[in-house]
């Protein structure tokens, strides 16, 4: 009995060290990212007024881009989305919708809305995909092509789009996302102005819930009314403005949101296109592009720009949130495991030495560590491994530091883009930053833990997140 | 104090500091918000006072002297930066820019911008210099100055902007590059060319600063006669430099052609394009060891008048590298090259599908003899399996890789099939049933059947019996690519 007591005692003590290391590493890295992001976003906000649309729209500098929109059972949103995409402010734009074997009226609605006619195209399958069944065009929009294929998943649909793409760059865009008119101009600018070959570039994704939308455009920016959605707003601000901006400055971009990202077509095709063996094909592709660059001794850049904006709906219920976070966590674990040789590997530069270990320990294993913490730390109190007088200050520090980081992201937003103009919304965001760690974070950790378990059990099914509709409120 | 108590105290202290830092962040945000609100309110007031007068001046509804006097009075009461924002916020027509430029000069804004640009680049002595150098965001005023001078197309500021190309900050370099492109002072073109050369060479060694693409974009806005400054780059020993220079020339010609009222027949010759430059493309560059350079040469020569250019283009149609042939055949997509239609038609069975596609498009664009060659090839009597593609040394004699289907696709896209349907009787007399069956075999069965619905195309009814047996499935849609041939793709560099 005494032996067991000692074992439990030392085990809990060891776990305390794990918790502390997790706290120090996670918050330490995020603090560094915050510092870097603060400088960059603030400087960017000072130069942004000079980067007018006219300056960006120089036709000779604008590389032709194809926006590829994979669509599966999107009959409610696809027509408006495509109409809005066709009005994107970009000089040399092609739009390609890939209907991925929808069982609803997605294709029929597109055909009716745009008077699409079937055409015969020779399909050259540089990347292997499920069978492509038909192509549709309209003289009204000569830059629009709709391809219909057998259902194969998002990665498969994107690969079909890549096979058909004739422009040097393509942009992935979800069918239910809303792009700002000048978003593509701003995203491509970072590619045009870069002295190094940029093979992938991502923009910021913001929460559409609560915003006014008309004809596929955001007409009014507002916070959502539901608390669970508001917490996601602050979470996205922290992830994008703090996290991804900072990683980009370190040259260790590991994630670009597939909802809105531009890729160099030839490079992606050479690297094998999107892979369907993970549930987060965007994350997996970025990692593979990095690997491709090292193996082919190519000096390339993958960048994140916080300026161009894509609006997308977030889950509005705990159930849908769970589906989303399980998938993300599972995809992260799949990608990290698939590329585990990158861990602490100098060949992969900052990604191998910093980003990869961070994502493995803090983002992937972190769900397990935190979950165990919620269970074991009270036990440690009971067994007096940790005195209450020490536990409470640490808890307090944990809460305040998390609040500090999220507040930092909100202040970054305030100093730069200020998409939420009213003071009340600013105050609401600050309140959410403080309350996020009292329930919402624990819920997300639980879902992430489920994602880890699913990965360990070999799940591969994509849990579909159902959105309430095209954006938030219809501003008609 | 017990060790654990010390730890607790330290942790509590640290947590307190974190809370204090959080509060400071919030305070900074609130103060910024309040300041911002005041500034924008202030800007709105200024806009209400300035904009009507400015608008009247630009529309010539108010005399320049009266408008200037009124604005000078306002300028005395408002900060310069606010006035600058209001004056430069509208997009103006080119004739109005001259008025705005004069206004900015008379209000003293141009002098301020020039000083900001000059001062920023000056190395001040002593402690002042060090303080100035490390002042945060000082580059923003230089960026603004460089940009503003370009917005008003202030011609005499070009030497300053050329110096700004060497500014330590890339944002300033970018703004200066763009402004030089807006001003288009011929004397500054050589400086941009030198800059481009150094950017290209530094890219091959290690990338820094403003991108070559931005410089190239700016250079292409200059008049065509300025291209003479690229002569030395076209003779450079580094391939990348020659490529960039030839790309600049190509885009300049393309822009000139786009702006020309005689676009389809646009050519250069004599004084509007430097003859020494044309000579370089006709001789050395068309034999360049680098296929990318030869490809750009082909595009350039498409605009050069004269038999020598035509002879070089005809030669480049047989180049060993597919994308050189591609650019050469595209360059011939003008009606004046109809006499080369038969040469282009040979590329309808090129080993590379994009060359075949381009050949089809070129023949369609040529019209007349070009379309005739296309029809002759498409409706020819020989069976597909007898037709073999031109091959190169590595891939000799490939089967006709969907050449016929590709032609049909291009014909469909260009609307030629509709034209044929309308002139069916004429074709039927010449080609009989071959036309219908050929089109159907090439996967146009669905189109043909749909065409029967149109009463204008009644003659097609006669051929109905020939269409039905040919289902579109007979023409396979998907083509699995053969083993990839690793050749550089010029599209990679954009």
Interface residues (C-beta under 8 A of the other chain):
Chain A: X43 X46 X47 X50 X54 X55 X58 X60 X61 X63 X118 X119 X120 X121 X122 X123 X124 X125 X126 X131 X132 X168 X169 X192 X193 X194 X195 X196 X264 X266 X299 X387 X389 X390 X393 X394 X396 X397 X400 X401 X403 X404 X407 X408 X410 X411 X414 X415 X418 X423 X426 X430
Chain B: X4 X5 X7 X8 X11 X12 X14 X15 X18 X19 X21 X22 X25 X26 X28 X29 X32 X33 X36 X91 X137 X140 X143 X144 X147 X171 X174 X175 X178 X199 X202 X203 X207 X208 X209 X210 X211 X212 X213 X214 X216 X217 X220 X221 X251 X255 X353 X402 X405 X406 X408 X409 X412 X413 X443 X444 X446 X447 X472 X475 X477 X478 X479 X480 X481 X484 X489 X491 X492 X494
